[in-house]
Amino acid sequence: MQNGMSMAQAKCNRRGFLNAIGLGTATYVLGRGARTEAATATNPNILWLSCEDISPHLGCFGDENAITPNIDQLAREGVRYTNAFTTAGVCAPCRSGIITGMYQTTIGTHHMRCSAKLPAMIKAFSTYLREAGYYCTNNSKTDYQTADLHDAWDESSGRAHWRNRSRAQPFFAVFNFVGCHESGIAGEAKYKSVTAALKPSQRQDPKKLKLPPYYPDTPTVREDWKRNYELITAMDAWAGEMIGQLKAEGLYENTIIFFWSDHGVGLPRAKRWLYDSGTHIPLVVRIPARFRAAGQGEPGSVDDQLVSSIDFGPAVISLAGLKIPEYMQGQPFLGPNPPEPREYVFGARDRMDERYDIIRSVRDKRYRYIRNYEPLKTYYQYMNTPEKGATMKEIRRVHAEGRLPAAAKLFMADRKPIEELYDLQNDPDEINNLAADPKYASRLKRMREVHLRWVRQTRDLGLVPEPELVEREKKFGSRYAILRQPGGEALNSRLGKIASLASEGKAVMPELIAAMDDEDAAIRYWGATGIGNIGTDAKAAAGKMTAALEDESVSVRVAAARALCMMDRPRRALPVLIETLRGEDTWGRLQAAIVLDSIGEQARAAEGALKEALTDQPSKYITRVANRALNVLNGTKNVVK
């Protein structure tokens, strides 16, 4: 084992983690260097049909508008999982978790479009299949947020196919359909290309579709909703073609088939979010009779156990007859002797493209709990990609006209609640927040405790500011190792506490001020962030914030500068923000740009630095935020950050 942890300690930690959050204990162990007997033709082939950006808008999941005959047939021959969820509402963080069987917040792949170093012990789950003799191919999306999984595939390309294997070799093959990505809804050319082969009978009448209540009911929004359904129908035809290839080659009864999506529909308040609209996905598995364990894979059956996307890999390992690495946080829901089903599934939102918004979620079969660690940020922070979409433009337009329906107006609020609690049985669209309802106080308390325990047990790296992650990764060799150094457990505990206090207001200002003297920059960052959240009522801490402008950590300096601006004391703060924006630390520059974008007219003195950020192209994210800040300063109409 690495990072000073013995194998016995690792096993103990995993058992404690599983027991603490009600997952049971997996019985599979794979020691380092262990190899299984070589796979043969008697082992099952395994095929993954994955797609992008769709919720369970399929006929087999009860959607009356869906036209999905092939997936529906697969469900009639297999198992439909009604409680499958991804660990993020966006592709790359989620896919990094799928390939490793680990939470993205544990291994440091949680920020969209980052690249984390992994410790040598963490491998792609497909590597274990390859070591056992499987031919493993990926066609062809990766998006793993790390360059360290070199041995994941025998081939990963647009040409990868099970047909390229040795004749008697079992295969694990992944094929991914990209046509239903959000760009297929937003882009006219892509939508027309993907759906070109649809028959008139496979087209949708947008007037007959039921919109979610959090969208304005306009022809433009209905057109996007229609496109979603038609792209799914095109995907279904592709799935049928892939299944047809198996049948034509005599492989159908020797191959276990998984069908799943990487997250929910590619529209606002769904993709990138942790509600069901963003994380509830379709999952269908067909297991030929010869490979079924007792009570599994019965044709036409429905399974309501909670399944996380990090469980997909362990399930494949188990079905292949292999042992599951002890470090994996996912657990098998198929194969021999699976552990007790999950009691909860978890989700995380961190940096989405150019905007930070730390949100965590816990879901059981009925309730969802959400913790907003940055409640002063609006739901719909301005992000370049979703703002290009027609539905987001309509939300902005109709809001400016004062005509949004009540459910849609909730998400245009100036800030978010600290906690959210939803009863999915009675409120499937998650509109009625029960967190303040006394009748649900015990439920709220229980799920809050589960969330906090998960943050501690999984060593949530999302609470460490990104510039600090990058620097500490260089020091310790991986992000995974950061909270596993001597003293890491105590730091992890302090981080969870101070990050929670940062949104608690003036009552906890003594604790926030005390945090500024902590030896760790991540703690000081949250102390300064909390003081900034209090704003003008925190002027007693102005001296601490002024001193923190010279902190060794760029994240602390930027957070302290923001705090002073929130206190209406920008004079000393602005030079620090300008210097940081012109500096060399990419993520520090992004943090500074975000602060400048949030302070309105106070940022006028930084206008020159913001214009420079448009021309030197430090990164597309910094450029996007700088451009937005300049638009705000120059009086762009109907601006919402």
C-alpha positions in Angstrom: 0.0 0.0 0.0 1.0 3.6 -0.5 1.1 6.7 1.6 2.1 5.0 4.8 -1.1 2.9 5.0 -0.8 -0.8 5.6 -3.1 -3.3 3.8 -4.7 -4.1 7.2 -5.4 -0.5 7.8 -6.9 -0.1 4.3 -9.2 -3.1 4.9 -10.3 -1.7 8.2 -10.9 1.7 6.7 -13.1 0.3 3.9 -15.1 -1.8 6.4 -15.6 1.2 8.6 -16.7 3.3 5.6 -19.1 0.7 4.3 -20.7 0.1 7.7 -20.9 3.8 8.5 -23.0 4.6 5.5 -25.1 1.5 5.5 -23.5 -0.3 2.5 -22.6 -3.6 4.2 -19.2 -5.1 3.6 -18.1 -6.6 0.2 -16.6 -10.0 0.5 -14.2 -9.6 -2.4 -10.5 -8.9 -2.0 -7.8 -8.6 -4.6 -4.3 -8.2 -3.1 -1.7 -6.3 -4.9 -0.1 -8.4 -7.6 -2.7 -11.1 -7.3 -3.8 -12.7 -10.6 -6.8 -14.9 -11.3 -6.9 -17.9 -13.6 -7.0 -17.0 -17.3 -10.4 -16.3 -18.7 -11.7 -18.7 -21.3 -14.6 -19.0 -23.7 -16.7 -20.2 -20.8 -16.6 -16.7 -19.2 -19.3 -14.3 -20.2 -18.7 -11.6 -22.7 -19.8 -8.2 -21.4 -21.1 -5.4 -23.6 -21.7 -1.8 -22.3 -24.0 0.4 -24.4 -23.6 3.8 -22.9 -25.0 7.1 -24.0 -24.8 10.7 -22.9 -27.2 13.2 -21.3 -30.5 11.3 -21.0 -32.8 10.7 -18.1 -35.1 7.6 -18.0 -37.3 9.0 -20.9 -37.8 5.5 -22.2 -40.9 3.4 -22.8 -39.8 0.7 -20.5 -39.5 3.2 -17.7 -43.1 4.3 -18.2 -42.6 7.3 -20.4 -45.7 7.2 -22.7 -44.1 9.6 -25.2 -40.9 7.7 -25.7 -40.3 5.7 -28.8 -37.6 3.2 -27.8 -38.5 -0.3 -29.0 -35.0 -1.8 -28.8 -34.2 -0.8 -25.2 -37.8 -1.7 -24.2 -37.1 -5.2 -25.7 -33.8 -5.4 -23.8 -35.8 -4.6 -20.6 -38.3 -7.4 -21.3 -35.4 -9.8 -21.6 -33.5 -8.4 -18.6 -33.7 -6.3 -15.5 -34.8 -2.7 -15.3 -33.2 -0.8 -12.4 -35.4 2.0 -11.2 -33.1 3.6 -8.6 -29.8 4.0 -10.5 -27.9 7.3 -10.0 -24.7 8.9 -11.1 -22.2 10.5 -8.7 -22.3 13.8 -10.7 -24.6 15.5 -13.1 -22.0 15.9 -15.7 -19.9 13.6 -17.8 -16.2 13.8 -16.9 -16.3 13.7 -13.1 -18.9 10.9 -13.3 -16.9 8.9 -15.9 -13.8 9.1 -13.8 -15.7 7.5 -11.0 -17.1 4.8 -13.3 -13.7 3.7 -14.6 -12.1 3.6 -11.2 -15.0 2.5 -9.0 -14.2 5.5 -6.8 -15.9 8.8 -5.9 -14.5 11.6 -7.9 -14.2 13.7 -4.7 -11.9 11.0 -3.2 -9.5 10.7 -6.1 -9.5 14.4 -7.0 -11.2 14.3 -10.4 -14.3 16.3 -9.3 -13.7 19.5 -11.1 -14.9 19.6 -14.7 -11.9 19.4 -17.1 -9.2 18.8 -14.6 -6.4 16.2 -14.8 -5.5 14.4 -11.6 -2.6 12.2 -10.7 -3.6 8.8 -9.3 -1.6 6.6 -6.9 -0.3 3.5 -8.5 -2.7 1.2 -6.6 -5.8 2.8 -8.3 -6.4 1.3 -11.7 -9.2 1.2 -14.3 -11.5 -1.7 -13.4 -11.0 -3.0 -17.0 -7.3 -3.5 -16.2 -8.3 -6.4 -13.9 -10.3 -7.9 -16.7 -7.3 -7.6 -19.0 -5.0 -9.2 -16.5 -7.5 -12.1 -16.3 -7.5 -12.6 -20.1 -10.4 -10.5 -21.3 -10.1 -8.5 -24.5 -11.2 -5.0 -23.4 -12.1 -2.2 -25.9 -13.6 1.2 -25.7 -15.3 3.0 -28.6 -14.4 5.6 -27.8 -15.2 8.3 -25.1 -12.9 8.3 -22.1 -13.2 11.7 -20.2 -11.5 10.1 -17.2 -9.9 13.4 -15.9 -6.5 11.6 -15.5 -3.7 10.5 -17.8 -2.7 7.7 -15.5 -5.0 4.8 -16.7 -2.6 3.7 -19.5 -3.5 0.0 -19.3 -7.3 0.3 -19.3 -7.9 -1.0 -22.8 -6.5 -3.2 -25.5 -7.9 -0.6 -27.8 -9.7 2.7 -27.3 -10.6 4.4 -30.5 -13.4 4.8 -33.0 -12.3 1.5 -34.5 -12.3 -0.5 -31.3 -14.5 -3.6 -31.5 -14.8 -7.1 -29.9 -14.2 -8.5 -33.4 -10.5 -7.7 -33.1 -9.9 -10.2 -30.3 -8.4 -13.6 -30.5 -11.0 -16.2 -31.5 -11.5 -17.9 -28.1 -11.0 -14.8 -26.0 -13.9 -13.4 -23.9 -14.4 -9.6 -24.3 -15.5 -6.6 -22.4 -16.5 -3.9 -24.9 -17.8 -0.4 -24.4 -19.7 1.5 -27.1 -20.8 5.1 -26.4 -23.5 7.0 -28.3 -22.7 10.7 -28.5 -25.7 11.9 -30.4 -28.0 12.7 -27.5 -25.4 14.9 -25.8 -26.7 18.4 -24.9 -25.0 19.7 -28.1 -27.6 17.6 -30.0 -30.4 19.6 -28.4 -28.6 23.0 -28.7 -27.2 22.6 -32.1 -29.5 22.6 -35.1 -27.0 20.9 -37.4 -26.2 18.1 -35.0 -29.8 17.5 -34.1 -30.8 17.2 -37.8 -27.8 15.0 -38.5 -28.4 12.6 -35.6 -32.2 12.3 -36.3 -32.0 12.3 -40.1 -33.0 8.6 -40.4 -36.1 8.9 -38.2 -39.4 8.1 -39.8 -42.4 10.5 -39.6 -44.0 8.2 -37.1 -40.9 8.5 -34.9 -41.2 12.3 -34.7 -42.7 14.0 -31.7 -45.4 16.7 -31.5 -44.0 19.2 -29.0 -47.5 20.4 -28.0 -48.3 17.0 -26.6 -45.2 16.7 -24.4 -45.3 17.3 -20.7 -42.7 19.9 -19.6 -41.1 19.9 -16.2 -42.6 22.7 -14.0 -39.3 24.5 -13.6 -39.3 25.5 -17.3 -41.3 28.3 -18.9 -43.9 26.8 -21.3 -42.9 28.4 -24.6 -42.6 27.0 -28.1 -38.8 27.3 -27.9 -38.6 25.2 -24.7 -41.0 22.6 -26.2 -38.8 22.4 -29.3 -35.8 21.5 -27.0 -37.9 18.9 -25.1 -39.0 17.4 -28.4 -35.4 17.2 -29.6 -34.5 15.3 -26.5 -37.0 12.6 -27.2 -36.1 12.3 -30.9 -32.4 12.1 -30.1 -33.2 9.3 -27.7 -35.1 7.5 -30.5 -32.0 7.8 -32.7 -30.0 6.4 -29.8 -32.4 3.5 -29.5 -31.9 2.6 -33.2 -28.1 2.6 -32.6 -28.6 0.3 -29.6 -30.7 -2.0 -31.8 -27.9 -2.2 -34.4 -25.3 -3.1 -31.8 -27.5 -5.8 -30.3 -28.1 -7.0 -33.9 -24.4 -7.4 -34.4 -24.2 -9.7 -31.4 -27.0 -11.8 -32.7 -25.6 -12.0 -36.2 -22.3 -13.3 -34.8 -23.9 -15.9 -32.5 -22.8 -14.0 -29.4 -26.1 -12.9 -27.9 -26.6 -15.7 -25.5 -23.0 -15.5 -24.4 -23.0 -11.8 -23.6 -24.2 -9.8 -20.7 -25.5 -6.4 -21.9 -25.6 -3.2 -19.8 -27.4 -0.1 -21.1 -26.9 3.2 -19.1 -26.5 6.9 -19.4 -23.8 9.0 -17.8 -26.2 11.5 -16.2 -29.5 13.2 -16.8 -30.9 15.3 -19.7 -28.7 18.0 -21.2 -30.9 21.0 -20.2 -30.8 23.5 -17.4 -31.5 22.4 -13.8 -30.8 18.8 -15.0 -27.3 18.4 -16.4 -24.7 19.6 -13.9 -27.2 19.4 -11.0 -27.7 16.9 -8.3 -31.5 16.6 -8.5 -33.1 13.5 -10.0 -33.3 15.4 -13.3 -29.4 15.4 -13.4 -28.5 12.2 -11.7 -31.3 9.6 -12.1 -30.4 7.5 -15.1 -31.8 4.5 -17.0 -30.0 1.2 -16.3 -31.0 -2.1 -18.0 -29.0 -5.3 -17.7 -29.7 -8.5 -19.7 -28.0 -11.6 -18.4 -28.2 -14.8 -20.4 -29.6 -17.7 -18.4 -26.3 -19.6 -18.2 -24.6 -16.7 -16.3 -27.4 -15.8 -13.8 -26.7 -16.0 -10.1 -29.6 -17.1 -8.0 -32.4 -14.5 -8.0 -30.6 -12.3 -10.6 -31.4 -11.4 -14.2 -34.9 -12.8 -14.5 -36.4 -11.5 -17.8 -38.9 -8.6 -17.4 -38.0 -8.1 -13.7 -37.7 -4.7 -12.0 -35.1 -4.0 -9.3 -35.6 -1.0 -7.0 -32.3 -1.3 -5.1 -30.1 1.8 -5.0 -27.3 1.6 -7.5 -24.5 4.2 -7.9 -22.6 4.6 -11.1 -19.4 3.7 -9.2 -20.9 0.3 -8.8 -20.9 -0.5 -12.5 -17.2 -1.6 -12.6 -17.4 -3.8 -9.5 -20.5 -5.5 -10.9 -18.6 -6.3 -14.1 -15.6 -7.6 -12.2 -17.9 -9.8 -10.2 -19.8 -11.1 -13.2 -16.5 -12.0 -14.8 -15.7 -14.2 -11.7 -12.9 -12.0 -10.5 -12.1 -10.5 -7.1 -12.8 -6.8 -6.4 -10.0 -4.6 -5.3 -10.3 -3.7 -1.6 -9.8 0.0 -2.2 -12.8 0.4 -4.5 -15.7 2.4 -3.0 -18.2 0.9 -5.5 -19.9 -2.4 -4.7 -21.3 -5.1 -6.9 -25.0 -5.3 -7.4 -24.7 -8.4 -9.6 -22.7 -11.6 -9.5 -22.2 -14.2 -6.7 -22.8 -13.2 -3.1 -23.3 -9.5 -3.5 -23.2 -7.4 -0.3 -26.4 -5.9 1.2 -27.9 -3.3 -1.1 -27.1 0.4 -0.6 -29.1 2.4 1.8 -27.9 5.7 0.2 -26.3 7.0 -2.9 -24.2 10.2 -3.0 -23.6 12.9 -5.5 -21.2 15.9 -5.8 -21.1 19.1 -7.8 -17.9 21.1 -7.9 -16.4 23.4 -10.6 -18.6 23.2 -13.7 -16.5 24.6 -16.5 -15.7 28.2 -15.4 -17.8 28.4 -12.2 -17.4 26.9 -8.7 -20.4 25.8 -6.7 -19.8 23.1 -4.1 -22.9 21.1 -3.6 -23.3 17.6 -2.0 -26.3 15.2 -2.1 -27.6 12.1 -0.3 -30.5 10.1 -1.8 -32.3 7.1 -0.4 -35.3 5.5 -2.1 -37.7 8.3 -1.1 -35.8 11.4 0.0 -33.1 13.6 -1.3 -30.9 15.8 0.9 -28.8 18.6 -0.6 -26.1 20.7 1.1 -25.2 23.9 -0.6 -21.7 24.9 0.6 -21.8 28.2 -1.3 -25.4 29.4 -0.8 -24.6 33.0 -1.7 -24.2 31.9 -5.3 -27.3 31.8 -7.5 -28.5 28.6 -9.0 -27.9 29.7 -12.5 -24.5 31.2 -12.4 -23.6 32.4 -15.9 -21.7 29.6 -17.7 -20.9 29.8 -21.3 -22.0 26.4 -22.5 -25.5 26.2 -21.0 -26.2 29.9 -21.8 -25.8 29.0 -25.5 -28.8 26.7 -25.2 -32.3 27.9 -26.3 -34.0 26.8 -23.0 -31.6 28.8 -20.9 -32.1 31.8 -23.1 -35.8 31.4 -22.7 -35.5 31.2 -18.9 -33.6 34.4 -18.9 -36.0 36.1 -21.3 -39.2 35.1 -19.6 -37.7 35.9 -16.2 -36.9 39.5 -17.4 -40.5 39.8 -18.5 -41.7 38.7 -15.0 -43.6 35.8 -16.4 -41.8 32.7 -15.1 -44.0 30.1 -13.4 -43.6 29.7 -9.7 -41.5 26.6 -9.9 -39.1 28.2 -12.4 -38.8 31.4 -10.3 -37.4 29.4 -7.4 -34.2 28.9 -9.4 -33.8 32.6 -10.2 -33.4 33.5 -6.5 -30.4 35.6 -5.5 -29.1 32.8 -3.3 -29.7 29.2 -2.5 -30.9 27.7 0.8 -28.1 26.1 2.9 -30.1 22.8 3.0 -32.7 21.2 0.7 -34.9 18.2 1.5 -37.3 16.6 -1.0 -39.9 13.8 -0.8 -39.6 12.2 -4.2 -42.7 10.1 -3.6 -44.9 13.2 -3.4 -42.7 15.7 -5.2 -40.9 13.9 -8.0 -39.8 17.3 -9.6 -38.1 18.4 -6.3 -39.8 21.7 -6.0 -41.1 21.8 -2.4 -38.1 22.1 -0.1 -39.0 20.5 3.3 -35.8 21.5 5.1 -37.6 24.1 7.2 -40.7 22.0 7.9 -40.7 20.8 11.5 -42.5 17.6 10.5 -39.4 16.5 8.7 -36.8 17.7 11.3 -35.8 14.1 12.2 -35.4 13.1 8.6 -33.3 16.2 7.9 -31.1 15.5 10.8 -30.6 11.9 9.8 -29.6 12.7 6.3 -27.4 15.6 7.3 -25.5 13.2 9.5 -25.2 10.7 6.7 -23.8 13.4 4.5 -21.3 14.7 7.0 -20.2 11.1 7.7 -19.7 10.5 4.0 -17.6 13.6 3.6 -15.3 12.4 6.4 -15.2 8.8 5.4 -14.5 9.5 1.7 -12.1 12.4 2.5 -13.9 14.8 0.3 -11.3 16.8 -1.7 -13.9 19.2 -3.0 -13.5 21.2 0.2 -9.8 22.0 -0.7 -9.6 25.0 -3.0 -8.3 24.0 -6.5 -5.0 25.9 -6.4 -4.2 24.1 -3.2 -5.1 20.8 -4.8 -2.7 21.4 -7.6 0.2 22.4 -5.3 -0.3 19.6 -2.8 -0.6 17.0 -5.6 2.9 18.0 -6.7 4.1 17.5 -3.1 2.5 14.2 -2.3 2.3 12.6 -5.8 -1.5 12.4 -6.1 -4.6 14.2 -4.9 -5.8 11.0 -3.3 -2.8 11.2 -0.9 -3.5 14.8 0.2 -5.8 13.9 3.1 -4.0 10.6 3.8 -0.8 12.1 5.2 0.1 12.2 8.9 -2.5 14.6 10.4 -4.7 14.2 7.3 -7.6 12.7 9.3 -7.6 15.6 11.7 -7.4 18.1 8.8 -10.2 16.3 7.0 -12.4 16.6 10.1 -11.6 20.3 10.5 -12.3 20.9 6.8 -15.8 19.5 7.0 -16.6 21.6 10.1 -15.3 24.9 8.9 -16.8 24.5 5.4 -20.2 24.0 7.0 -19.7 27.0 9.3 -18.8 29.3 6.4 -22.5 29.6 5.5 -23.9 29.8 9.0 -23.7 33.6 9.3 -22.7 36.1 12.0 -23.3 33.8 14.9 -20.2 31.8 14.1 -17.9 34.7 13.3 -15.6 33.9 16.3 -14.9 30.5 14.8 -14.4 31.9 11.4 -11.9 34.5 12.7 -10.1 31.7 14.7 -9.8 29.7 11.5 -7.6 32.5 10.0 -4.9 31.4 12.4 -5.0 27.8 11.4 -1.8 26.3 10.0 -3.5 24.9 6.9 -4.4 27.2 4.0 -7.6 25.3 3.2 -9.0 26.1 6.7 -8.0 29.7 6.3 -9.7 29.8 3.0 -13.0 28.7 4.4 -12.6 31.2 7.3 -12.1 34.1 4.9 -15.0 32.8 2.7 -17.3 32.7 5.7 -16.4 36.2 6.8 -17.0 37.4 3.2 -20.4 35.7 3.3 -21.3 37.7 6.3 -20.3 40.9 4.5 -20.8 44.3 6.1 -21.7 42.8 9.4 -18.2 41.3 9.6 -16.3 44.6 9.6 -14.8 43.6 13.0 -12.8 41.1 11.0 -11.5 43.7 8.5 -8.1 43.7 10.1 -7.8 39.9 9.8 -8.8 40.1 6.2 -6.4 42.9 5.4 -3.6 40.8 6.9 -4.7 37.8 4.9 -4.1 39.7 1.7 -0.5 38.7 2.2 -1.2 35.0 2.9 1.1 32.5 1.2 -1.9 30.9 -0.4 -3.4 32.5 -3.5 -6.8 31.1 -2.5 -6.7 32.7 0.9 -5.6 36.0 -0.6 -8.4 36.0 -3.1 -11.0 35.0 -0.4 -9.8 37.8 1.9 -10.0 40.3 -1.0 -13.5 39.2 -1.7 -14.4 39.6 2.0 -13.1 43.1 2.1 -15.1 43.9 -1.0 -18.2 42.5 0.6 -17.5 44.8 3.5 -17.4 47.7 1.0 -13.6 48.1 1.6 -12.2 47.4 -1.8 -9.2 49.8 -1.8 -6.7 47.3 -0.4 -8.4 44.3 -2.0 -8.5 45.3 -5.7 -4.7 45.5 -6.2 -4.5 41.9 -4.9 -7.2 40.7 -7.3 -5.6 42.5 -10.2 -2.2 41.1 -9.4 -3.7 37.6 -9.1 -5.6 37.9 -12.4 -2.3 38.9 -14.1 -0.4 36.1 -12.3 0.7 32.6 -13.3 -1.5 30.4 -11.2 -4.3 29.4 -13.6 -6.9 28.5 -10.9 -6.0 31.4 -8.7 -6.5 33.6 -11.8 -9.9 32.0 -12.3 -10.8 32.6 -8.6 -9.8 36.3 -8.9 -11.9 36.7 -12.1 -14.9 35.2 -10.4 -14.6 37.7 -7.5 -14.3 40.6 -9.9 -17.3 39.4 -11.8 -19.3 39.3 -8.5 -18.6 42.8 -7.1 -20.2 44.9 -9.9 -19.0 48.5 -10.0 -16.3 47.9 -7.4 -14.4 46.1 -10.2 -14.1 49.2 -12.3 -10.5 49.7 -11.4 -9.7 46.2 -12.7 -11.2 46.8 -16.1 -7.8 47.0 -17.8 -6.7 43.7 -16.3 -10.0 42.0 -17.3 -9.4 43.2 -20.9 -5.9 41.8 -20.8 -7.4 38.4 -19.8 -9.3 38.5 -23.1 -6.2 38.8 -25.2 -3.6 36.7 -23.6 -5.8 33.6 -23.5 -4.6 32.1 -20.2 -7.5 29.6 -20.4 -10.9 29.6 -21.9 -12.5 29.6 -18.5 -10.7 32.8 -17.3 -11.5 34.5 -20.6 -15.2 33.6 -20.3 -15.5 35.0 -16.8 -13.4 38.1 -17.6 -15.7 38.7 -20.6 -18.7 38.4 -18.5 -17.4 40.8 -15.9 -16.7 43.4 -18.6 -20.2 43.0 -19.9 -21.6 43.6 -16.4 -19.4 46.7 -16.0 -20.5 48.0 -19.4 -24.2 47.7 -18.7 -25.3 44.6 -20.5 -29.1 44.3 -20.1 -30.7 41.5 -18.1 -27.4 40.3 -16.6 -27.7 37.5 -14.1 -24.5 36.1 -12.6 
